[in-house]
Amino acid sequence: MYVLIKQLKMKVDLPYKNIRRVLIREVNWIGDTIITLPTVKGIHEVFPKAHLAVLVHPHLSPLFERCVFVDEIIPYPKVLGFDLILKERVLAKEISQKQFDLAVILPRSFRSAVVPYLARIPFRIGYSTCKRGMLLTHRLDEREEVLVCHQVEYYYHIARSLGTTHTWELPTLFMGREEHEWAHAFLKNVGINENYLLIGINPGSTYGTAKCWFSERYLELIRRLIRHTHAKIILVGGKDNRSLINYIASNLNGQIIKAVGKDILQLAALLKRCHLFISNDTGPMHIAAAVGTPVVALFGSTNPVSTSPLGKGHRIIRKEVSCSPCLKRECPEDHRCMELITVDEVERVVMEQLNSTIIEKEENQ
């Protein structure tokens, strides 16, 4: 399923024995961050005794709070414009005082390399993109091989360049007892116990509407699933999807459960309880895959070769159209990449997946 990068056999020239403190500049979206977790682990394997810190946006920090190979979380400023420039200078000074030996810069942007550069971290490695090569001491070329593979390989290529010889493992979300207890209490409060067939659905996207299947079709799909399977449906999404979720819920006469704007690990615990998760190409899709829940993913403007859910047992629904993947936030044309995906097709795939999941659970009991 994944295109593997095999061309890199050498590792970068570094004083490995002297690398005692490593900073990883993380990416900016939930799904992308989950995809980078194997790379973070791979870097830890290269420097097992080093202090490993991640520089990450505050809303993504829960992904690392219980991560056994991360020692420190440094929050990236949550501001924009000129305020961000000022905050970055302060942050760079603080990071400089921490005396990191190596910075690994995972995002492709110019800005992501600025703080490690201003902090004067001696060694700075990342892809030489967006004219930022002058900010790096060790530059990796974006060869054709890394541009046509899954993003998990794109990022893990950096860990390989540092010297890991391990094959990447599927992302793991580290949750505590409290998250599982919270999910249990949340579901119990709405009358759902472990005997119910539970299906999670994420109808929106933070990135933009081009990724999204139509709300009316999600509505019809949910009506059919309730009628044919008697499943309990839980709608999830971020705060910016609240109006969409409320619209769908208002047309279902209280037949579904809403979980909007939950903490990442709370959401992970809820999705772990689901038998199946239906979603556009979004962060929750990757959360579900990372906790082992089978996914039916609807792709339109994005490319499943790059961002499909990791692991076995997932199903991708996508139509080959000339303008996809366009990677745009809003569709400038007729949104035919999603228009061609019918409720009948999604229902059929969902029923097949449910039957497969139920049979597998019974065999494992």
C-alpha positions as CSV (number, residue, x, y, z in Angstrom):
1,M,0.0,0.0,0.0
2,Y,2.8,2.4,0.8
3,V,5.6,3.4,-1.6
4,L,8.9,2.8,0.2
5,I,12.0,5.0,-0.2
6,K,15.0,2.9,-0.8
7,Q,17.5,5.1,-2.5
8,L,19.1,6.7,0.7
9,K,21.9,4.5,2.1
10,M,24.2,7.1,3.7
11,K,23.6,9.0,6.9
12,V,24.4,12.7,7.4
13,D,27.8,13.7,8.8
14,L,27.2,14.6,12.5
15,P,29.3,14.2,15.7
16,Y,26.8,11.6,16.9
17,K,28.5,11.0,20.2
18,N,28.2,14.6,21.1
19,I,24.4,14.9,20.4
20,R,22.9,15.1,23.8
21,R,19.9,17.4,23.3
22,V,17.6,17.1,20.2
23,L,14.8,19.5,19.2
24,I,12.1,18.3,16.7
25,R,10.1,21.1,15.1
26,E,6.7,19.4,14.6
27,V,4.1,20.0,11.9
28,N,0.9,21.9,12.3
29,W,-2.1,19.7,11.8
30,I,-3.5,16.8,13.8
31,G,-3.3,14.2,11.0
32,D,0.1,15.2,9.8
33,T,1.4,15.1,13.4
34,I,0.2,11.6,13.9
35,I,1.8,10.6,10.7
36,T,5.2,12.0,12.0
37,L,5.1,9.9,15.2
38,P,7.1,7.0,13.6
39,T,9.7,9.5,12.7
40,V,9.9,10.9,16.2
41,K,10.4,7.3,17.5
42,G,13.0,6.7,14.8
43,I,15.0,9.8,15.9
44,H,14.8,8.6,19.5
45,E,16.3,5.2,18.3
46,V,19.2,7.1,16.7
47,F,19.8,9.1,19.9
48,P,18.4,6.9,22.7
49,K,20.2,8.7,25.5
50,A,19.6,12.2,24.3
51,H,17.0,14.6,25.8
52,L,14.3,14.8,23.1
53,A,12.0,17.8,22.9
54,V,9.3,18.7,20.5
55,L,8.3,22.2,19.4
56,V,4.6,22.1,18.6
57,H,1.5,24.1,18.6
58,P,-0.3,23.9,22.0
59,H,-3.5,22.2,20.7
60,L,-1.3,19.3,19.4
61,S,0.7,18.8,22.6
62,P,-1.7,16.1,24.0
63,L,-0.3,13.8,21.3
64,F,3.1,13.9,23.1
65,E,2.1,14.3,26.7
66,R,2.3,10.6,27.4
67,C,4.7,9.7,24.6
68,V,7.4,7.6,26.3
69,F,10.2,8.7,24.0
70,V,9.5,12.5,24.3
71,D,11.1,14.3,27.3
72,E,9.9,17.9,26.8
73,I,7.1,19.7,25.0
74,I,7.8,23.3,24.0
75,P,4.7,25.3,22.9
76,Y,4.9,27.2,19.7
77,P,3.3,30.7,19.8
78,K,-0.4,30.8,19.0
79,V,-0.5,34.3,17.4
80,L,-0.3,35.7,13.9
81,G,1.3,38.6,12.1
82,F,3.8,40.9,13.7
83,D,3.0,39.4,17.1
84,L,4.3,36.1,15.8
85,I,7.6,37.6,14.8
86,L,8.1,39.1,18.3
87,K,7.0,35.8,20.0
88,E,9.4,33.8,17.8
89,R,12.3,36.0,18.8
90,V,11.5,35.4,22.5
91,L,11.1,31.7,21.8
92,A,14.4,31.5,20.0
93,K,16.1,33.1,22.9
94,E,14.5,30.6,25.4
95,I,15.5,27.7,23.2
96,S,19.0,29.0,22.8
97,Q,19.4,28.8,26.6
98,K,18.4,25.1,26.5
99,Q,21.5,24.4,24.5
100,F,20.2,21.9,22.0
101,D,22.8,20.2,19.8
102,L,20.5,19.2,16.9
103,A,17.3,20.5,15.4
104,V,15.2,18.3,13.1
105,I,12.7,20.4,11.1
106,L,9.8,18.3,9.8
107,P,7.6,20.9,8.1
108,R,8.5,22.2,4.6
109,S,8.0,25.9,5.2
110,F,10.6,28.6,5.4
111,R,9.2,29.8,8.7
112,S,9.5,26.5,10.5
113,A,13.3,26.7,10.1
114,V,13.6,30.3,11.5
115,V,13.4,29.6,15.2
116,P,16.1,26.9,15.2
117,Y,18.3,29.2,13.2
118,L,17.8,32.2,15.5
119,A,18.4,29.9,18.5
120,R,21.8,29.1,16.9
121,I,21.3,25.3,17.3
122,P,24.6,24.0,15.9
123,F,23.1,21.4,13.6
124,R,19.8,21.8,11.7
125,I,18.5,19.2,9.3
126,G,15.4,19.3,7.1
127,Y,14.3,19.3,3.5
128,S,15.8,22.1,1.4
129,T,12.5,23.6,0.3
130,C,10.9,27.0,0.1
131,K,14.3,28.7,-0.2
132,R,15.3,27.9,3.4
133,G,18.5,26.0,2.6
134,M,20.6,28.9,4.1
135,L,18.9,28.2,7.4
136,L,19.9,24.6,7.5
137,T,23.3,23.0,8.1
138,H,22.2,19.6,6.6
139,R,19.9,19.8,3.6
140,L,17.9,16.9,2.2
141,D,16.7,17.1,-1.4
142,E,13.1,16.5,-2.2
143,R,13.7,13.9,-4.8
144,E,10.9,12.4,-6.9
145,E,10.8,9.4,-4.6
146,V,9.9,11.4,-1.5
147,L,7.2,13.4,-3.4
148,V,5.2,10.4,-4.6
149,C,5.2,8.4,-1.4
150,H,2.9,8.4,1.7
151,Q,3.8,11.2,4.1
152,V,4.8,8.7,6.7
153,E,7.7,7.8,4.4
154,Y,8.3,11.4,3.5
155,Y,9.0,12.2,7.2
156,Y,10.7,8.9,8.0
157,H,13.2,9.6,5.3
158,I,14.7,12.2,7.7
159,A,15.1,9.7,10.4
160,R,16.8,7.3,8.0
161,S,19.2,10.1,7.0
162,L,20.1,10.4,10.6
163,G,20.9,6.8,10.8
164,T,18.0,4.7,11.9
165,T,18.0,1.2,10.3
166,H,14.6,0.3,11.7
167,T,11.4,0.1,9.6
168,W,8.8,2.5,10.7
169,E,6.0,1.2,12.9
170,L,2.4,2.3,12.9
171,P,1.7,5.4,14.9
172,T,0.6,4.8,18.5
173,L,-1.4,7.2,20.6
174,F,-0.5,7.0,24.3
175,M,-3.6,7.4,26.4
176,G,-4.0,7.3,30.1
177,R,-6.5,5.6,32.3
178,E,-8.5,8.9,32.7
179,E,-9.2,9.2,29.0
180,H,-10.6,5.7,28.9
181,E,-12.7,6.4,32.0
182,W,-13.9,9.6,30.5
183,A,-15.0,7.9,27.3
184,H,-16.8,5.2,29.3
185,A,-18.6,7.8,31.4
186,F,-19.5,9.9,28.3
187,L,-21.0,7.0,26.5
188,K,-22.8,5.7,29.6
189,N,-24.3,9.1,30.2
190,V,-26.0,8.9,26.8
191,G,-27.1,5.3,27.3
192,I,-24.5,3.4,25.4
193,N,-22.8,0.4,26.8
194,E,-20.2,-2.0,25.3
195,N,-22.9,-4.2,23.7
196,Y,-24.0,-1.5,21.3
197,L,-22.8,-1.3,17.7
198,L,-21.1,2.1,17.7
199,I,-20.3,4.0,14.5
200,G,-18.3,7.2,14.5
201,I,-18.8,9.8,11.7
202,N,-16.8,13.0,11.0
203,P,-18.7,15.0,8.4
204,G,-16.6,18.1,8.4
205,S,-13.0,19.3,7.9
206,T,-11.0,22.1,9.5
207,Y,-9.0,22.6,6.3
208,G,-11.9,23.5,4.1
209,T,-15.0,22.2,2.3
210,A,-13.2,20.8,-0.7
211,K,-12.4,17.7,1.4
212,C,-16.0,17.2,2.5
213,W,-18.7,14.9,1.2
214,F,-22.1,16.6,1.3
215,S,-24.0,17.1,4.5
216,E,-27.3,15.9,3.0
217,R,-25.6,12.6,1.9
218,Y,-24.2,12.1,5.4
219,L,-27.7,12.7,6.7
220,E,-29.2,10.1,4.3
221,L,-26.4,7.6,5.1
222,I,-27.0,7.9,8.8
223,R,-30.7,7.4,8.4
224,R,-30.0,4.2,6.5
225,L,-27.4,2.9,9.0
226,I,-29.8,3.5,11.9
227,R,-32.6,1.7,10.0
228,H,-30.6,-1.2,8.7
229,T,-28.1,-1.9,11.5
230,H,-29.7,-0.3,14.6
231,A,-26.3,1.1,15.3
232,K,-25.6,4.0,17.6
233,I,-24.1,6.9,15.7
234,I,-21.7,9.4,17.2
235,L,-20.8,12.6,15.3
236,V,-17.4,14.1,16.0
237,G,-15.6,17.2,14.9
238,G,-13.8,20.3,16.0
239,K,-15.5,23.5,17.3
240,D,-15.4,25.0,13.8
241,N,-17.7,22.1,12.6
242,R,-20.2,22.6,15.4
243,S,-22.9,24.2,13.1
244,L,-22.6,21.4,10.5
245,I,-22.9,18.7,13.2
246,N,-25.8,20.6,14.8
247,Y,-27.5,20.8,11.4
248,I,-27.2,17.0,10.8
249,A,-28.3,16.2,14.4
250,S,-31.3,18.5,14.2
251,N,-32.6,16.5,11.2
252,L,-32.4,13.2,13.0
253,N,-34.8,13.7,15.9
254,G,-32.2,13.0,18.7
255,Q,-31.1,9.7,17.2
256,I,-27.4,10.4,17.3
257,I,-24.8,11.5,19.8
258,K,-22.7,14.6,19.4
259,A,-19.0,14.9,20.6
260,V,-17.8,18.3,19.4
261,G,-14.5,20.1,20.3
262,K,-13.2,17.3,22.5
263,D,-9.6,17.1,23.6
264,I,-7.5,15.0,21.2
265,L,-7.0,12.1,23.7
266,Q,-10.6,12.2,24.7
267,L,-11.6,11.9,21.1
268,A,-9.1,9.1,20.7
269,A,-10.6,7.2,23.6
270,L,-14.1,7.6,22.0
271,L,-13.0,6.5,18.6
272,K,-11.3,3.4,20.1
273,R,-14.8,2.4,21.3
274,C,-16.2,2.6,17.8
275,H,-16.6,-0.5,15.6
276,L,-16.2,1.7,12.5
277,F,-15.3,5.3,11.7
278,I,-16.5,7.1,8.5
279,S,-14.7,10.3,7.6
280,N,-13.4,12.7,5.1
281,D,-9.6,13.0,4.9
282,T,-9.1,14.7,8.3
283,G,-7.2,14.5,11.6
284,P,-9.9,12.4,13.3
285,M,-9.5,9.8,10.4
286,H,-5.8,9.4,11.5
287,I,-6.7,9.3,15.2
288,A,-9.2,6.5,14.5
289,A,-6.6,4.5,12.5
290,A,-4.0,5.1,15.2
291,V,-6.2,3.5,17.9
292,G,-7.0,0.6,15.7
293,T,-10.5,1.4,14.6
294,P,-11.4,0.5,10.9
295,V,-12.0,3.5,8.7
296,V,-14.0,4.2,5.7
297,A,-12.4,7.3,4.2
298,L,-13.9,9.5,1.5
299,F,-11.2,11.3,-0.5
300,G,-11.9,14.1,-3.0
301,S,-9.5,17.0,-3.2
302,T,-6.6,15.2,-1.5
303,N,-4.5,12.2,-2.5
304,P,-4.8,8.9,-0.6
305,V,-1.4,7.9,-1.8
306,S,0.0,10.6,0.5
307,T,-2.5,10.7,3.4
308,S,-4.5,7.5,3.5
309,P,-5.1,6.1,7.0
310,L,-2.2,4.0,8.2
311,G,-2.7,0.3,9.0
312,K,-4.7,-2.6,7.7
313,G,-8.4,-3.0,7.2
314,H,-9.3,0.5,6.0
315,R,-11.3,1.3,2.9
316,I,-10.8,4.3,0.6
317,I,-13.6,5.6,-1.5
318,R,-12.4,8.0,-4.3
319,K,-13.4,8.8,-7.8
320,E,-10.8,9.4,-10.5
321,V,-11.4,12.8,-12.0
322,S,-9.1,15.1,-13.9
323,C,-8.9,17.8,-11.3
324,S,-8.2,15.6,-8.3
325,P,-6.1,15.9,-6.2
326,C,-6.1,19.7,-6.3
327,L,-5.3,20.1,-2.6
328,K,-7.5,23.3,-2.5
329,R,-9.5,24.4,0.5
330,E,-12.6,25.3,-1.6
331,C,-13.6,23.7,-4.9
332,P,-13.5,26.3,-7.7
333,E,-15.6,24.1,-10.0
334,D,-18.4,21.6,-9.6
335,H,-16.9,19.4,-6.7
336,R,-17.4,16.4,-8.9
337,C,-14.8,14.4,-7.0
338,M,-17.3,14.2,-4.2
339,E,-20.5,14.6,-6.3
340,L,-19.7,11.2,-7.9
341,I,-19.6,9.4,-4.6
342,T,-23.1,8.2,-3.9
343,V,-24.9,7.2,-0.7
344,D,-25.5,3.8,-2.2
345,E,-21.8,3.2,-2.7
346,V,-20.8,4.4,0.8
347,E,-23.5,2.4,2.4
348,R,-22.4,-0.8,0.6
349,V,-18.8,-0.3,1.6
350,V,-19.8,0.5,5.2
351,M,-21.9,-2.7,5.4
352,E,-19.1,-4.8,4.0
353,Q,-16.7,-3.2,6.5
354,L,-19.0,-3.7,9.4
355,N,-19.6,-7.4,8.6
356,S,-15.8,-7.9,8.3
357,T,-15.2,-6.1,11.6
358,I,-17.8,-8.0,13.5
359,I,-16.6,-11.4,12.2
360,E,-13.0,-10.5,13.2
361,K,-14.1,-9.4,16.7
362,E,-16.0,-12.7,17.2
363,E,-13.0,-14.8,16.0
364,N,-10.7,-13.0,18.4
365,Q,-13.0,-13.5,21.4
